[in-house]
Amino acid sequence: MTEEPKKWKPEEKPVKQAVAGKDYSLAPIVATKQVTPPDPRREGRQLMAKMANAYITSGIVSDFGQFPIYEKFALFARTPKKFILTRQVGGIAVPYVNAGFAMKVLNFAFNFDISQEITDMKLVETKVVTKNGPKTAYLGAVTCKFTFHDPCTNRDFVRTVRSSHQMFLSPATTPDDAIKSAISKSWTLAAKSFGLFGDIKDVDREEEVQVKVETGEIYQPKEKDFGEF
């Protein structure tokens, strides 16, 4: 009796089960996506930048005392271009920052805990000879003592700056405006004492302009005050 040939079937291999204590080599490998935990310091800096921008541009006040002062200063290590202004003085392009912007940056850095004391003030009337003839000029000079308090470290920082402003009278100004402008400028000088706005400082050009202002050759426009920011 002839045996019938066996039909071919694919070879069946036993499948190992993933059981505790057994071989897992044949268990399926599932790729898992690694999730990077959030960086609290980075999130804090992003929040600080958001709050600073809201205050500087829109006047939205928050509690800025929660951030370290060195990080707040680092935020303004480079002055934002939109706050760098330029004025033509005697044909010289002079970059500067508005005094109101300097006030806001310092208030942000020290959470509004700032005092200003005027220790000396002078107003001098002088006659200067200009290319358009003799004119009366008023030079206002002030010495201001600032005390800044850092809420994070509970430290006080004292800065004493001397500021001046020379101007000619116009129908819209009085001699006292020279004093007011000098006081306004003192905020910018105090900010510079912390290294702020150092990226736009042009010493040679500032000195050149100052000489022309003092001799009355050119008129230095009055800077806006805080209310006009």
Sine and cosine of phi, psi and omega as CSV:
sin_phi,cos_phi,sin_psi,cos_psi,sin_omega,cos_omega
0.00,0.00,0.78,-0.62,-0.07,-1.00
-1.00,0.03,0.76,-0.65,0.02,-1.00
-0.98,0.20,0.63,-0.78,0.05,-1.00
-0.96,0.28,0.67,-0.74,0.02,-1.00
-0.90,0.44,0.63,-0.78,0.01,-1.00
-0.96,0.28,0.67,-0.74,0.05,-1.00
-0.96,0.28,0.63,-0.77,-0.03,-1.00
-0.97,0.24,0.72,-0.69,0.05,-1.00
-0.79,-0.61,0.58,-0.81,0.05,-1.00
-0.87,0.50,0.59,-0.80,-0.05,-1.00
-0.93,0.37,0.77,-0.64,-0.01,-1.00
-0.98,-0.19,0.84,-0.54,0.02,-1.00
-0.97,-0.25,0.63,-0.78,0.01,-1.00
-0.91,0.41,0.66,-0.75,0.02,-1.00
-0.99,-0.12,0.83,-0.55,0.00,-1.00
-0.98,0.20,0.68,-0.73,0.02,-1.00
-1.00,-0.07,0.60,-0.80,0.04,-1.00
-0.99,0.17,1.00,-0.06,-0.01,-1.00
-0.90,-0.44,0.55,-0.84,-0.02,-1.00
-0.83,0.56,0.77,-0.64,0.03,-1.00
1.00,0.07,-0.01,1.00,-0.03,-1.00
-0.96,-0.29,-0.02,-1.00,-0.03,-1.00
-0.98,0.22,0.82,-0.57,0.00,-1.00
-0.97,-0.23,0.20,0.98,-0.11,-0.99
-0.89,0.46,-0.46,0.89,-0.01,-1.00
-0.99,-0.13,0.05,1.00,0.02,-1.00
-0.94,0.34,0.61,-0.79,-0.02,-1.00
-0.89,0.45,0.63,-0.77,0.01,-1.00
-0.99,-0.10,0.87,-0.49,-0.01,-1.00
-0.97,-0.25,0.85,-0.52,0.00,-1.00
-0.96,0.28,0.76,-0.65,0.02,-1.00
-0.91,-0.41,0.65,-0.76,0.01,-1.00
-1.00,0.10,0.83,-0.56,0.00,-1.00
-0.98,0.20,0.78,-0.63,-0.01,-1.00
-0.98,-0.21,0.87,-0.49,0.02,-1.00
-0.98,0.21,0.82,-0.58,-0.01,-1.00
-0.91,0.42,0.56,-0.83,-0.01,-1.00
-0.89,0.45,0.58,-0.81,0.02,-1.00
-1.00,-0.02,0.94,-0.34,-0.05,-1.00
-0.89,0.46,-0.53,0.85,-0.01,-1.00
-0.94,0.35,-0.64,0.76,0.02,-1.00
-0.92,0.39,-0.67,0.74,0.03,-1.00
-0.90,0.45,-0.59,0.81,0.04,-1.00
-0.91,0.41,-0.64,0.77,0.02,-1.00
-0.92,0.39,-0.61,0.79,0.04,-1.00
-0.91,0.42,-0.65,0.76,0.04,-1.00
-0.91,0.41,-0.66,0.75,0.01,-1.00
-0.88,0.47,-0.71,0.71,0.01,-1.00
-0.89,0.45,-0.63,0.77,0.02,-1.00
-0.90,0.43,-0.68,0.73,0.00,-1.00
-0.93,0.37,-0.63,0.78,0.02,-1.00
-0.90,0.44,-0.70,0.72,0.00,-1.00
-0.90,0.44,-0.64,0.77,0.01,-1.00
-0.90,0.43,-0.60,0.80,-0.01,-1.00
-0.97,0.25,-0.73,0.68,-0.07,-1.00
-0.90,0.43,-0.67,0.74,-0.10,-0.99
-1.00,-0.01,-0.54,0.84,-0.10,-0.99
-0.86,-0.51,-0.07,1.00,0.03,-1.00
0.97,0.26,0.33,0.94,0.01,-1.00
-0.99,0.17,0.91,-0.42,-0.11,-0.99
-1.00,-0.03,0.69,-0.73,0.06,-1.00
-0.69,-0.73,-0.03,-1.00,0.08,-1.00
-1.00,0.04,0.96,-0.27,-0.02,-1.00
-1.00,-0.05,0.01,1.00,-0.06,-1.00
-0.96,0.28,-0.13,0.99,-0.04,-1.00
-0.98,0.18,-0.23,0.97,-0.07,-1.00
-0.98,-0.22,0.62,-0.79,0.04,-1.00
-0.89,0.46,0.58,-0.81,-0.08,-1.00
-0.91,0.42,-0.55,0.84,-0.03,-1.00
-0.93,0.38,-0.52,0.85,0.05,-1.00
-0.96,0.28,-0.55,0.83,0.03,-1.00
-0.93,0.36,-0.63,0.77,0.06,-1.00
-0.93,0.37,-0.61,0.79,0.01,-1.00
-0.89,0.46,-0.49,0.87,0.02,-1.00
-0.89,0.46,-0.49,0.87,-0.01,-1.00
-0.94,-0.35,0.46,0.89,0.03,-1.00
-0.86,0.50,-0.57,0.82,0.13,-0.99
-0.89,-0.46,0.82,-0.57,-0.03,-1.00
-0.91,0.41,0.79,-0.61,0.05,-1.00
-0.83,0.56,0.73,-0.69,-0.11,-0.99
-0.85,0.52,-0.54,0.84,-0.07,-1.00
-0.94,0.35,-0.23,0.97,0.03,-1.00
-0.98,-0.22,0.02,1.00,0.07,-1.00
-1.00,-0.03,0.93,-0.38,-0.03,-1.00
-0.98,-0.20,0.31,-0.95,0.01,-1.00
-0.70,-0.72,0.71,-0.71,0.07,-1.00
-0.79,-0.62,0.54,-0.84,0.04,-1.00
-1.00,-0.03,0.89,-0.45,0.01,-1.00
-0.84,-0.54,0.96,-0.29,-0.01,-1.00
0.87,0.49,0.58,0.82,0.00,-1.00
0.99,0.14,0.08,1.00,0.00,-1.00
-0.95,-0.32,0.80,-0.60,0.05,-1.00
-0.99,0.13,0.91,-0.42,-0.07,-1.00
-0.92,-0.39,0.89,-0.45,0.07,-1.00
-0.98,0.19,0.59,-0.81,0.00,-1.00
-0.37,-0.93,0.22,-0.98,0.12,-0.99
-0.90,-0.43,0.57,-0.82,0.02,-1.00
-0.90,0.43,0.62,-0.78,0.00,-1.00
-0.87,0.49,-0.55,0.84,0.03,-1.00
-0.89,0.45,-0.60,0.80,0.05,-1.00
-0.91,0.42,-0.66,0.76,0.03,-1.00
-0.88,0.47,-0.65,0.76,0.04,-1.00
-0.87,0.49,-0.70,0.72,-0.04,-1.00
-0.92,0.40,-0.65,0.76,0.02,-1.00
-0.89,0.46,-0.68,0.73,0.02,-1.00
-0.93,0.38,-0.64,0.77,0.05,-1.00
-0.90,0.44,-0.61,0.79,0.07,-1.00
-0.90,0.43,-0.69,0.72,-0.06,-1.00
-0.92,0.39,-0.61,0.79,-0.09,-1.00
-0.93,-0.37,0.28,0.96,0.09,-1.00
0.80,0.60,0.66,0.75,0.10,-1.00
0.94,0.35,0.15,0.99,-0.01,-1.00
-1.00,-0.09,0.97,0.26,-0.07,-1.00
-0.72,-0.70,0.67,-0.74,0.12,-0.99
-0.83,-0.56,0.58,-0.81,0.01,-1.00
-0.80,-0.59,0.79,-0.61,0.01,-1.00
-0.84,-0.55,0.82,-0.58,0.04,-1.00
-1.00,0.02,0.95,-0.33,-0.08,-1.00
-1.00,-0.03,-0.31,0.95,0.01,-1.00
-0.43,-0.90,0.61,-0.79,-0.04,-1.00
-0.49,-0.87,0.75,-0.66,0.00,-1.00
-0.66,-0.75,0.59,-0.81,0.10,-1.00
-0.77,-0.63,0.89,-0.46,-0.09,-1.00
-0.89,-0.45,0.77,-0.63,0.08,-1.00
-0.99,-0.13,0.78,-0.63,-0.04,-1.00
-0.72,-0.69,0.40,-0.92,0.10,-1.00
-0.96,-0.27,0.83,-0.56,-0.01,-1.00
-0.84,-0.54,0.50,-0.87,0.01,-1.00
-0.98,-0.18,0.87,-0.49,0.02,-1.00
-0.92,-0.39,0.07,-1.00,0.00,-1.00
-0.93,0.37,-0.27,0.96,0.05,-1.00
-0.98,-0.20,0.21,0.98,0.01,-1.00
0.95,-0.32,0.05,-1.00,-0.02,-1.00
-0.94,0.35,0.62,-0.79,0.03,-1.00
-0.65,-0.76,0.39,-0.92,0.08,-1.00
-1.00,-0.07,0.80,-0.59,0.00,-1.00
-0.87,-0.49,0.46,-0.89,0.04,-1.00
-0.84,-0.54,0.80,-0.60,0.02,-1.00
-0.94,-0.34,0.90,-0.44,0.08,-1.00
-0.98,-0.19,0.77,-0.64,-0.01,-1.00
-0.75,-0.66,0.71,-0.71,0.00,-1.00
-0.69,-0.72,0.49,-0.87,0.18,-0.98
-0.90,-0.44,0.86,-0.51,-0.09,-1.00
-0.88,-0.47,0.72,-0.69,0.07,-1.00
-0.95,-0.30,0.88,-0.48,0.02,-1.00
-0.97,-0.25,0.65,-0.76,0.14,-0.99
-0.85,-0.53,0.88,-0.48,-0.02,-1.00
-0.94,-0.33,0.74,-0.68,0.00,-1.00
-0.93,-0.37,0.80,-0.60,0.04,-1.00
-1.00,-0.08,0.92,-0.40,-0.06,-1.00
-0.93,0.36,-0.42,0.91,-0.03,-1.00
-0.96,0.28,-0.67,0.74,-0.04,-1.00
-0.97,-0.24,-0.11,0.99,-0.02,-1.00
0.86,0.50,0.59,0.81,0.01,-1.00
-0.94,-0.33,0.49,-0.87,0.08,-1.00
-0.96,-0.30,0.65,-0.76,0.08,-1.00
-0.87,-0.49,0.81,-0.59,-0.04,-1.00
-0.94,-0.34,0.75,-0.67,0.06,-1.00
-0.75,-0.66,0.79,-0.62,0.07,-1.00
-0.91,-0.41,0.85,-0.52,-0.05,-1.00
-0.79,-0.61,0.46,-0.89,0.06,-1.00
-0.90,-0.43,0.77,-0.63,-0.07,-1.00
-0.74,-0.67,0.51,-0.86,0.01,-1.00
-0.60,-0.80,0.34,-0.94,0.03,-1.00
-0.46,-0.89,0.79,-0.61,0.04,-1.00
-0.94,-0.34,0.67,-0.74,-0.05,-1.00
-0.52,-0.86,0.38,-0.92,0.15,-0.99
-0.98,-0.22,0.52,-0.86,-0.01,-1.00
-0.95,0.31,0.50,-0.86,0.09,-1.00
-0.61,-0.79,0.18,-0.98,0.00,-1.00
-0.84,0.54,-0.36,0.93,-0.06,-1.00
-0.98,-0.22,0.07,1.00,-0.06,-1.00
-0.79,-0.62,0.29,-0.96,0.09,-1.00
-0.75,-0.66,0.25,-0.97,0.04,-1.00
-0.83,0.55,-0.53,0.85,0.00,-1.00
-0.91,0.42,-0.35,0.94,0.01,-1.00
-0.90,0.43,-0.44,0.90,0.05,-1.00
-0.91,0.40,-0.62,0.78,0.06,-1.00
-0.92,0.39,-0.71,0.70,-0.02,-1.00
-0.87,0.50,-0.66,0.75,0.00,-1.00
-0.93,0.37,-0.59,0.81,0.03,-1.00
-0.91,0.41,-0.64,0.77,0.04,-1.00
-0.91,0.42,-0.66,0.75,0.02,-1.00
-0.88,0.48,-0.68,0.74,0.00,-1.00
-0.91,0.42,-0.45,0.89,-0.04,-1.00
-0.88,0.47,-0.48,0.87,0.04,-1.00
-0.91,0.41,-0.65,0.76,0.03,-1.00
-0.91,0.42,-0.66,0.75,0.02,-1.00
-0.91,0.42,-0.62,0.78,0.03,-1.00
-0.90,0.43,-0.65,0.76,0.04,-1.00
-0.90,0.44,-0.64,0.77,0.02,-1.00
-0.91,0.42,-0.45,0.89,0.00,-1.00
-0.92,0.38,-0.30,0.95,0.08,-1.00
-0.99,-0.12,0.13,0.99,0.00,-1.00
1.00,0.01,0.06,1.00,0.02,-1.00
-0.97,0.25,0.52,-0.86,0.05,-1.00
0.89,0.45,0.27,0.96,0.00,-1.00
-0.93,0.38,-0.34,0.94,-0.04,-1.00
-0.98,0.22,-0.16,0.99,0.02,-1.00
-0.90,-0.43,0.17,0.99,-0.03,-1.00
-0.97,0.22,0.79,-0.62,0.04,-1.00
-0.82,-0.58,1.00,-0.02,-0.16,-0.99
-0.87,0.48,-0.75,0.66,-0.06,-1.00
-0.88,0.48,-0.67,0.74,-0.03,-1.00
-0.94,0.34,-0.62,0.78,0.03,-1.00
-0.89,0.46,-0.69,0.73,0.00,-1.00
-0.91,0.42,-0.62,0.78,0.01,-1.00
-0.89,0.45,-0.69,0.73,0.02,-1.00
-0.93,0.38,-0.66,0.75,-0.03,-1.00
-0.88,0.48,-0.64,0.77,0.02,-1.00
-0.88,0.47,-0.68,0.73,-0.01,-1.00
-0.93,0.37,-0.56,0.83,0.03,-1.00
-0.93,0.38,-0.70,0.71,-0.05,-1.00
-0.91,0.41,-0.52,0.86,0.02,-1.00
-1.00,0.07,-0.07,1.00,0.02,-1.00
0.98,0.19,0.17,0.99,-0.01,-1.00
-0.92,0.38,-0.54,0.84,0.02,-1.00
-0.71,-0.70,0.32,-0.95,0.00,-1.00
-0.96,-0.27,0.77,-0.64,0.01,-1.00
-1.00,-0.08,0.89,-0.46,-0.05,-1.00
-0.88,0.48,0.51,-0.86,0.02,-1.00
-0.95,0.30,0.70,-0.71,0.05,-1.00
-0.98,0.21,0.49,-0.87,0.03,-1.00
-0.93,0.37,0.51,-0.86,0.05,-1.00
-1.00,-0.03,-0.02,-1.00,-0.11,-0.99
-0.88,0.47,-0.58,0.82,-0.03,-1.00
-0.93,0.36,-0.31,0.95,-0.03,-1.00
-0.99,-0.13,0.09,1.00,-0.06,-1.00
-0.94,0.35,0.00,0.00,0.00,0.00
